[in-house]
Structures are given as structure tokens and as C-alpha cells.
Amino acid sequence: MLSESEVQEIVARQCPTDSYRGRKVLLIIPDGTRTAPIGLMFRTLFEQIGSAVAHFDILIALGTHPPMSEEAICARLEITAEERAGRYASVRFFNHEWDNPAALHTLGVIPAEEIRQLSDGLFAMDVPVSVNRRVLDYDQIIIVGPVFPHEVVGFSGGNKYLFPGVSGPEILNFFHWLGAVITTMGVIGHKWTPVRKVVDRAGSMVPVPKLCFALVVQPGGGLRGLYSGPPEEAWTAAADLSAQTHIEWKEHDFHTILSCAPAMYDELWVGAKCMYKLEPVLRPGGELIIYAPHLHEISVVHGQLIRQVGYHCRDYFLRQWDRFKHLPWGTLAHSTHVFGLGTYDGAVETRRARVTLATGIPEEVCREINLGYRDWRSIDVESFRNREAEGILYVPKAGETLYRLREAAGAANAGSGH
């Protein structure tokens, strides 16, 4: 584990105080749905360059998540109300506004032919690239965020905190649907995905100098790795360590998984990570239960549309594309991520395995959105412990560690000649 003094040494080496004198600095950080010592990084950076810069501000990389209150941002930065009013009074807090055209600036377009190459031929369309216009008001962007296996891009972090973290809807929706077409199982935990190529291409269009601190967080707490430099370089090193840190290998699959969502997942939009990270070890025909009594919302932002569309497999949408193509592609992608793999023959949808919600979402809503329901009060959590030999897996804090089958990985390597 890295000590606080080691973090300070890395930051001091990467950010010499004199190099930042009189500059306007924007710190881009994740919201509260990512585990990481963001407070430590904020305090360390502020102590290193805060007295020298003209501005030192915070932009929350929300993507399409709900905005954070002043109180919530202080909690994310691990500062008290007194510290906010005193030592950090000059720091301005901004939430990203993905759906406000006035808050966005168009950087350009990734042309169709380039998209065809980046997506390995899956798409050939012009993709407009827009970003939060505040980004252009600064002399230096500093991205601070953790790297984990990710269901859309392969591994999170790096330029992903720009796209889709503080991007406009076009690249955001394309990014998610590209990952969904490849499928979560084909993307998650893989490093050089077509989606990552698109993200880095969009990142190259931002004209402001970018520095990234990519964090690798040890499950259970502690900072295992901290990499700094251009977003692409910091990310690639952190992703390699994340692959060693955040993937748990299992010798066999499981017919039942109790996947417990931590409190930071307060809606299914983010709590569904408890499905993504465990689908690779869920036996065909099995059941994965997302256990989250505290969770009462599908999504504050996207809930109404999700209730209209429901949760379905990828082919359900692809085989009826004229019916769905006008809807936000990011929402369609989320639908497939939660549902998991399946088939659709034009009449009947067949799910690979069942996803059941044991949450505060009512039974009638679960049925309406095409997911299973269990009353969370009927579940004895303790009865799921220590039963892996029986095919039952209990995960007390799901959502950040990816579970994989060792046998499946070996077969894939053998098939690819590696």
C-alpha cells in the first residue's frame, strides 16, 4: 500500500509548484459511485499548487448521473463544512451537465471512416464530440480517478473521465451502445477494446493540456498504485495493475449468486454493476440476486424511459432496430447490461440466466421492467455464506471486483494461440 507521504512525493514530482504559478487548473473527479481516496488526492494537490494557481476548481465527471449537492461534494473530497468555508473557500464546485446544450462545446466530429476502423467495422457513422465548455476555460486539466474493470470500455479511468464523464450526449450514447453491441462479456476486463480506442480518440480532440492521476484501489481499502502522466500513459499502467488487483478467479460457475450492493449504489443505474461484474461466473439457467434494501430507484434521470423499454438482451434491440434506434442509445445499452446475454429470434426472447432484484423497488415495477423480484426481507443473507462448493456464491460488496472463470480464460487463450 502507498503511504500518504509517498502520494505526496509523487504529486510533488509531477506538479512542481512553480510550474503552476498563475495558471487556472480544473480538477476532474468521479462522483460518489467509485471507491477511491479522492479526498487524499484533492488535499495533496491543493497543498502542492493551491497557493500558486490563479484558480483551482472541481468538475464532477457525472456522465448522466444525477448532480451532487455541495454537501455531497464535500463528502467526496473528505472535507468538513468548516474547511470548505475556510481553507477551501476559493475552490469552485461544478457538476457536469450532459443534457444542457448551453453547457457544452463541440470539438468536432470523428468521421465515419475513422469510426469504422476504431470499431473494428461494427459502425460507420459520423460521431460528434462535445465536452463541458468549462474545460476550455483552464490552462491545465488534472484528472483524478480510479481504474476498475468496466462493462462498457474494458477498464475505466484515463480519458473516460472526459468521455463520457464530462461529454455531450452524442459521444456518450455512441460509446455505450458500441460496448453493448460487443456485449459486456466481450468487453469487461479487456484492455484494448474498440470503445477505449474511441475514448482516446475523443480525448485527443481536447486542446487543453491534460495530466492524469490514475488510482488502483485495493479491495477493502488502501491505495495500491498511483500512476501519473498523460491520460493514456497513466491509464495503461493502472489498467495492468487493476487486472491483477480487481479480478477474482473461480474454478467453477455458480447456479445462485447473492450480489450485495454497497450504499454508494443508490439506484439500479449504478447498482447494476453488481450484475456486470459477476455474469462471467453465473451458470446458464442460474439466478443472480441483487440484494440492496436501500435501493428504491431504477434511475432518477433515465427511470421513465427504462420503464417503457424494460430490460432485454442485445439481439432484442438489434432485430427490431427500426423500433428502437430513435431512443437514447446509452439507455438501450444499460438495458442489455443488466439483462445479460440472451437470444431473440423475432418472437421469443430467451435469457441466459435470471436477474432478480431484492431491493426497495416494488414487485410490480420489477415485473414491468422484465426482471425478477424477491422480497429482501425474506432473504437470510447469512445462509448464503461459505457455500461455494454447493454452487452458491455470496459477494458482500459487489460492483468493483470482476469475477471470472479460470477454465474459460484458459480456453480463450488456447483458442487465440496465446
C-alpha positions as CSV (number, residue, x, y, z in Angstrom):
1,M,0.0,0.0,0.0
2,L,1.1,3.5,-0.7
3,S,1.5,5.8,2.3
4,E,0.3,9.4,2.4
5,S,3.9,10.6,2.2
6,E,4.6,8.5,-0.9
7,V,1.5,10.0,-2.5
8,Q,2.8,13.5,-1.6
9,E,6.1,12.7,-3.2
10,I,4.5,11.5,-6.5
11,V,2.3,14.6,-6.7
12,A,5.3,17.0,-5.9
13,R,7.4,15.3,-8.6
14,Q,4.6,15.5,-11.2
15,C,3.4,19.0,-10.2
16,P,6.2,21.4,-9.3
17,T,4.7,24.4,-7.6
18,D,6.5,27.0,-9.8
19,S,5.2,25.3,-13.0
20,Y,1.6,26.1,-11.9
21,R,2.1,29.7,-10.8
22,G,-0.7,31.9,-12.1
23,R,-2.4,29.1,-14.0
24,K,-6.0,28.1,-14.0
25,V,-6.4,24.4,-13.0
26,L,-9.5,22.2,-13.3
27,L,-9.6,19.0,-11.3
28,I,-11.9,16.4,-12.8
29,I,-13.1,13.8,-10.3
30,P,-15.7,11.0,-10.2
31,D,-18.9,11.2,-8.2
32,G,-19.7,9.1,-5.2
33,T,-20.2,5.8,-7.1
34,R,-16.4,5.0,-7.3
35,T,-14.3,3.9,-4.4
36,A,-11.1,5.9,-4.2
37,P,-9.2,8.2,-1.8
38,I,-10.3,11.3,-3.8
39,G,-10.0,13.4,-0.6
40,L,-6.3,12.5,-0.1
41,M,-5.6,13.4,-3.7
42,F,-7.5,16.7,-3.5
43,R,-5.8,17.8,-0.3
44,T,-2.4,16.8,-1.6
45,L,-2.8,18.6,-4.9
46,F,-4.2,21.7,-3.2
47,E,-1.3,21.8,-0.8
48,Q,1.2,21.4,-3.6
49,I,-0.2,24.0,-6.1
50,G,-3.2,25.7,-4.5
51,S,-1.3,28.7,-3.3
52,A,0.4,29.3,-6.7
53,V,-2.5,28.9,-9.1
54,A,-5.0,31.6,-10.2
55,H,-7.9,29.1,-9.9
56,F,-8.2,25.6,-8.6
57,D,-11.7,24.3,-9.3
58,I,-13.6,21.0,-9.3
59,L,-15.7,19.4,-12.0
60,I,-17.6,16.3,-11.2
61,A,-17.5,13.7,-14.0
62,L,-21.1,12.7,-13.7
63,G,-21.7,11.2,-17.2
64,T,-25.5,11.1,-16.9
65,H,-25.6,10.5,-13.2
66,P,-27.6,13.0,-11.0
67,P,-25.8,16.2,-9.8
68,M,-24.2,16.2,-6.4
69,S,-25.1,18.7,-3.7
70,E,-22.5,20.9,-2.1
71,E,-22.6,18.6,1.0
72,A,-22.1,15.5,-1.1
73,I,-19.1,17.0,-3.0
74,C,-17.6,17.9,0.4
75,A,-18.1,14.3,1.5
76,R,-16.5,13.1,-1.8
77,L,-13.5,15.4,-1.1
78,E,-13.4,14.3,2.6
79,I,-13.6,17.9,3.9
80,T,-15.7,19.4,6.6
81,A,-18.1,22.3,6.2
82,E,-15.7,24.4,8.2
83,E,-12.8,23.5,5.9
84,R,-15.0,24.3,2.9
85,A,-15.8,27.7,4.3
86,G,-12.2,28.4,5.3
87,R,-9.2,26.8,3.7
88,Y,-11.0,25.7,0.5
89,A,-13.4,28.7,0.1
90,S,-11.8,29.7,-3.1
91,V,-12.4,26.3,-4.8
92,R,-15.4,26.3,-7.0
93,F,-17.5,23.2,-7.4
94,F,-19.2,22.3,-10.8
95,N,-21.5,19.5,-11.7
96,H,-21.3,18.3,-15.3
97,E,-24.5,19.0,-17.3
98,W,-24.6,16.4,-20.1
99,D,-28.1,17.4,-21.2
100,N,-27.7,21.2,-21.3
101,P,-26.6,22.3,-24.7
102,A,-25.6,25.7,-23.3
103,A,-23.0,23.9,-21.0
104,L,-21.3,22.1,-23.9
105,H,-18.8,22.9,-26.6
106,T,-18.5,21.0,-29.8
107,L,-14.9,20.0,-30.5
108,G,-15.5,18.4,-33.9
109,V,-16.6,15.1,-35.5
110,I,-14.9,11.7,-35.6
111,P,-15.7,10.8,-39.3
112,A,-17.5,7.7,-40.3
113,E,-14.5,6.0,-41.9
114,E,-12.4,6.5,-38.8
115,I,-15.2,5.2,-36.6
116,R,-15.3,2.1,-38.9
117,Q,-11.7,1.5,-38.2
118,L,-11.8,2.2,-34.5
119,S,-14.9,0.0,-34.0
120,D,-13.5,-2.9,-36.0
121,G,-16.2,-2.4,-38.6
122,L,-19.2,-2.5,-36.3
123,F,-20.2,1.1,-37.1
124,A,-19.6,3.6,-39.8
125,M,-21.1,6.9,-38.8
126,D,-20.1,10.4,-38.0
127,V,-19.9,10.9,-34.3
128,P,-20.0,14.5,-33.0
129,V,-17.7,15.1,-30.0
130,S,-18.7,17.7,-27.4
131,V,-17.4,18.4,-24.0
132,N,-18.3,20.6,-21.0
133,R,-17.3,24.1,-22.1
134,R,-15.8,24.9,-18.7
135,V,-12.9,22.6,-19.7
136,L,-11.8,25.2,-22.2
137,D,-11.6,28.0,-19.6
138,Y,-8.5,26.5,-17.9
139,D,-4.8,26.2,-18.6
140,Q,-4.5,22.7,-17.2
141,I,-6.8,19.8,-16.7
142,I,-5.9,17.3,-13.9
143,I,-7.9,14.0,-14.0
144,V,-8.0,12.1,-10.7
145,G,-9.9,8.8,-10.6
146,P,-9.7,5.1,-10.0
147,V,-9.3,2.3,-12.6
148,F,-11.5,-0.8,-12.4
149,P,-12.7,-3.4,-14.8
150,H,-15.6,-1.8,-16.7
151,E,-18.6,-3.2,-18.5
152,V,-18.6,-0.6,-21.4
153,V,-14.9,0.3,-22.1
154,G,-13.0,-2.7,-20.6
155,F,-11.2,-0.8,-17.8
156,S,-12.4,2.6,-16.5
157,G,-10.2,5.6,-16.0
158,G,-7.9,7.9,-18.1
159,N,-9.8,9.7,-20.8
160,K,-13.0,8.1,-19.8
161,Y,-13.3,10.8,-17.2
162,L,-13.6,13.2,-20.1
163,F,-15.7,10.9,-22.4
164,P,-18.3,10.2,-21.3
165,G,-17.5,11.7,-17.9
166,V,-17.9,15.4,-18.9
167,S,-19.1,14.9,-22.5
168,G,-22.2,15.7,-24.5
169,P,-24.9,13.1,-25.4
170,E,-23.7,12.1,-28.9
171,I,-20.4,10.6,-28.0
172,L,-21.9,9.4,-24.7
173,N,-24.7,7.4,-26.3
174,F,-22.4,6.0,-29.1
175,F,-19.8,5.0,-26.5
176,H,-22.3,2.9,-24.5
177,W,-24.1,1.3,-27.5
178,L,-20.8,0.3,-29.1
179,G,-19.9,-1.6,-25.9
180,A,-23.4,-3.1,-25.7
181,V,-23.1,-4.4,-29.3
182,I,-19.8,-6.1,-28.4
183,T,-21.5,-7.3,-25.2
184,T,-20.4,-6.9,-21.6
185,M,-18.9,-10.3,-21.6
186,G,-16.8,-9.4,-24.6
187,V,-15.6,-6.1,-23.2
188,I,-15.3,-6.2,-19.4
189,G,-11.8,-6.7,-18.1
190,H,-10.3,-6.5,-21.6
191,K,-7.8,-3.6,-22.1
192,W,-7.6,-2.6,-25.7
193,T,-11.3,-2.6,-26.7
194,P,-12.8,-0.6,-29.6
195,V,-14.6,1.5,-27.1
196,R,-11.2,2.5,-25.5
197,K,-9.9,3.5,-28.9
198,V,-12.9,5.8,-29.4
199,V,-12.5,7.3,-26.0
200,D,-8.8,8.0,-26.5
201,R,-9.5,9.4,-30.0
202,A,-12.1,11.8,-28.5
203,G,-9.6,12.7,-25.7
204,S,-7.1,13.8,-28.3
205,M,-9.5,16.4,-29.5
206,V,-9.4,18.3,-26.2
207,P,-7.0,21.2,-26.8
208,V,-6.1,21.9,-23.1
209,P,-3.1,20.2,-21.6
210,K,-4.1,17.1,-19.6
211,L,-2.5,15.4,-16.6
212,C,-3.9,12.2,-15.1
213,F,-3.5,10.5,-11.7
214,A,-4.8,7.0,-12.2
215,L,-5.5,5.2,-8.9
216,V,-5.6,1.5,-8.2
217,V,-7.5,0.9,-5.0
218,Q,-7.0,-2.3,-3.0
219,P,-10.3,-4.1,-2.3
220,G,-11.1,-3.4,1.4
221,G,-9.2,-0.1,1.4
222,G,-5.8,1.4,0.7
223,L,-4.1,2.7,-2.4
224,R,-2.2,0.0,-4.2
225,G,-1.0,2.0,-7.1
226,L,-0.8,5.6,-8.3
227,Y,0.3,6.4,-11.9
228,S,0.7,9.9,-13.3
229,G,1.3,11.4,-16.7
230,P,-0.7,11.9,-19.9
231,P,-4.1,10.1,-19.5
232,E,-3.2,7.4,-22.0
233,E,0.1,6.5,-20.3
234,A,-1.2,6.7,-16.7
235,W,-4.3,4.6,-17.6
236,T,-2.4,1.8,-19.4
237,A,-0.1,1.3,-16.4
238,A,-3.0,1.4,-13.9
239,A,-5.1,-1.0,-16.0
240,D,-2.4,-3.6,-15.9
241,L,-2.3,-3.4,-12.1
242,S,-6.1,-3.3,-11.9
243,A,-6.2,-6.6,-13.8
244,Q,-4.0,-8.1,-11.1
245,T,-6.0,-6.5,-8.2
246,H,-9.7,-6.4,-9.3
247,I,-10.2,-9.8,-10.9
248,E,-11.1,-12.8,-8.8
249,W,-10.7,-16.2,-10.5
250,K,-13.1,-19.0,-9.8
251,E,-12.7,-22.7,-10.6
252,H,-16.4,-23.3,-11.4
253,D,-19.5,-21.4,-12.1
254,F,-22.5,-20.9,-9.7
255,H,-26.2,-21.5,-10.0
256,T,-27.0,-18.9,-7.4
257,I,-25.2,-15.6,-6.6
258,L,-26.2,-13.2,-3.9
259,S,-24.6,-9.9,-5.0
260,C,-24.9,-7.3,-2.3
261,A,-24.8,-3.7,-3.4
262,P,-23.0,-1.2,-1.2
263,A,-24.7,2.0,-0.1
264,M,-22.9,4.1,-2.8
265,Y,-25.1,2.5,-5.4
266,D,-28.4,4.3,-4.6
267,E,-30.2,3.5,-7.9
268,L,-30.2,0.5,-10.2
269,W,-28.5,2.5,-13.0
270,V,-25.2,2.1,-11.0
271,G,-26.2,-0.8,-8.7
272,A,-26.4,-2.9,-11.8
273,K,-22.6,-3.2,-11.6
274,C,-23.4,-6.0,-9.1
275,M,-24.6,-7.9,-12.2
276,Y,-22.0,-6.9,-14.7
277,K,-19.0,-8.0,-12.6
278,L,-20.5,-11.4,-11.8
279,E,-22.1,-12.5,-15.0
280,P,-19.0,-14.4,-16.2
281,V,-19.3,-16.9,-13.3
282,L,-23.1,-17.2,-13.4
283,R,-24.2,-20.6,-14.7
284,P,-26.5,-20.7,-17.7
285,G,-30.0,-21.0,-16.2
286,G,-28.9,-19.8,-12.8
287,E,-30.1,-16.8,-10.8
288,L,-28.2,-13.7,-9.7
289,I,-29.9,-11.7,-6.9
290,I,-29.0,-8.0,-6.5
291,Y,-29.5,-7.6,-2.8
292,A,-30.0,-3.9,-1.9
293,P,-32.7,-3.0,0.6
294,H,-31.6,0.7,0.4
295,L,-32.1,0.9,-3.3
296,H,-35.5,2.4,-4.3
297,E,-35.0,3.9,-7.8
298,I,-34.3,2.5,-11.2
299,S,-32.8,5.8,-12.2
300,V,-33.6,9.4,-11.3
301,V,-32.5,10.5,-14.8
302,H,-33.5,7.6,-17.0
303,G,-36.1,5.7,-15.0
304,Q,-39.2,6.7,-17.0
305,L,-37.7,5.6,-20.3
306,I,-36.4,2.3,-18.8
307,R,-39.9,1.5,-17.5
308,Q,-41.2,2.0,-21.1
309,V,-38.5,-0.2,-22.7
310,G,-37.7,-2.7,-20.0
311,Y,-34.6,-4.8,-19.7
312,H,-33.7,-7.0,-22.7
313,C,-30.8,-8.8,-24.4
314,R,-28.8,-7.1,-27.2
315,D,-30.5,-9.0,-30.0
316,Y,-33.9,-7.9,-28.9
317,F,-32.9,-4.4,-29.9
318,L,-30.8,-5.3,-32.9
319,R,-33.5,-7.4,-34.5
320,Q,-36.1,-4.6,-34.0
321,W,-33.7,-1.7,-34.7
322,D,-36.2,0.5,-36.6
323,R,-38.4,0.4,-33.5
324,F,-35.7,1.5,-31.0
325,K,-33.0,3.4,-32.9
326,H,-34.5,6.8,-32.1
327,L,-34.2,6.2,-28.4
328,P,-31.1,7.2,-26.4
329,W,-28.5,4.5,-27.1
330,G,-27.0,4.8,-23.7
331,T,-30.3,3.7,-22.1
332,L,-30.6,0.8,-24.5
333,A,-27.1,-0.2,-23.6
334,H,-27.9,-0.1,-19.9
335,S,-30.9,-2.4,-20.6
336,T,-28.7,-5.0,-22.1
337,H,-26.0,-4.8,-19.4
338,V,-28.5,-5.6,-16.7
339,F,-30.3,-8.3,-18.6
340,G,-27.1,-10.0,-19.6
341,L,-26.6,-12.4,-22.5
342,G,-29.6,-13.9,-24.3
343,T,-31.2,-14.5,-27.7
344,Y,-34.2,-13.2,-29.6
345,D,-35.5,-14.9,-32.7
346,G,-38.0,-12.2,-33.7
347,A,-40.7,-13.6,-31.5
348,V,-39.3,-15.1,-28.3
349,E,-36.6,-13.7,-26.0
350,T,-34.6,-16.3,-24.1
351,R,-32.4,-15.2,-21.2
352,R,-29.2,-16.9,-20.4
353,A,-29.8,-16.6,-16.7
354,R,-32.2,-14.8,-14.4
355,V,-31.5,-11.4,-12.7
356,T,-33.6,-10.9,-9.6
357,L,-34.0,-7.7,-7.6
358,A,-34.2,-7.9,-3.8
359,T,-34.4,-4.1,-3.3
360,G,-36.8,-1.4,-2.3
361,I,-38.2,-1.4,-5.9
362,P,-41.8,-2.8,-5.8
363,E,-42.6,-6.2,-7.3
364,E,-45.0,-4.8,-9.9
365,V,-42.2,-2.5,-11.2
366,C,-39.7,-5.4,-11.3
367,R,-42.2,-7.4,-13.4
368,E,-42.9,-4.4,-15.6
369,I,-39.2,-3.9,-16.5
370,N,-38.7,-7.7,-17.2
371,L,-36.6,-8.5,-14.1
372,G,-37.3,-11.0,-11.3
373,Y,-38.4,-10.0,-7.8
374,R,-37.7,-11.2,-4.3
375,D,-38.8,-9.5,-1.0
376,W,-35.4,-8.6,0.5
377,R,-36.9,-9.3,4.0
378,S,-37.3,-12.9,3.0
379,I,-33.6,-13.4,2.3
380,D,-31.4,-14.7,5.1
381,V,-28.0,-13.3,4.0
382,E,-26.1,-15.5,6.4
383,S,-27.4,-18.6,4.8
384,F,-25.5,-17.8,1.6
385,R,-22.1,-17.7,3.2
386,N,-19.5,-20.4,2.7
387,R,-21.4,-22.5,0.2
388,E,-19.3,-22.2,-3.0
389,A,-18.8,-25.9,-3.2
390,E,-22.6,-26.2,-3.5
391,G,-22.7,-23.7,-6.4
392,I,-23.8,-20.7,-4.3
393,L,-21.7,-17.6,-4.2
394,Y,-22.1,-14.8,-1.7
395,V,-20.5,-11.4,-2.5
396,P,-20.8,-8.9,0.4
397,K,-19.6,-5.8,-1.5
398,A,-20.2,-6.3,-5.2
399,G,-19.7,-3.9,-8.1
400,E,-15.9,-3.3,-8.4
401,T,-14.3,-6.7,-8.4
402,L,-14.7,-8.7,-11.6
403,Y,-15.3,-12.5,-11.3
404,R,-14.0,-14.8,-14.0
405,L,-13.7,-18.5,-14.6
406,R,-10.2,-19.8,-14.8
407,E,-11.2,-22.6,-17.2
408,A,-12.9,-20.1,-19.6
409,A,-9.8,-17.9,-19.6
410,G,-7.6,-20.9,-20.4
411,A,-9.9,-22.0,-23.3
412,A,-9.8,-18.4,-24.7
413,N,-6.0,-18.3,-24.6
414,A,-5.7,-21.7,-26.2
415,G,-8.1,-20.6,-28.9
416,S,-6.1,-17.5,-29.7
417,G,-2.8,-19.3,-29.7
418,H,-1.5,-17.5,-26.6
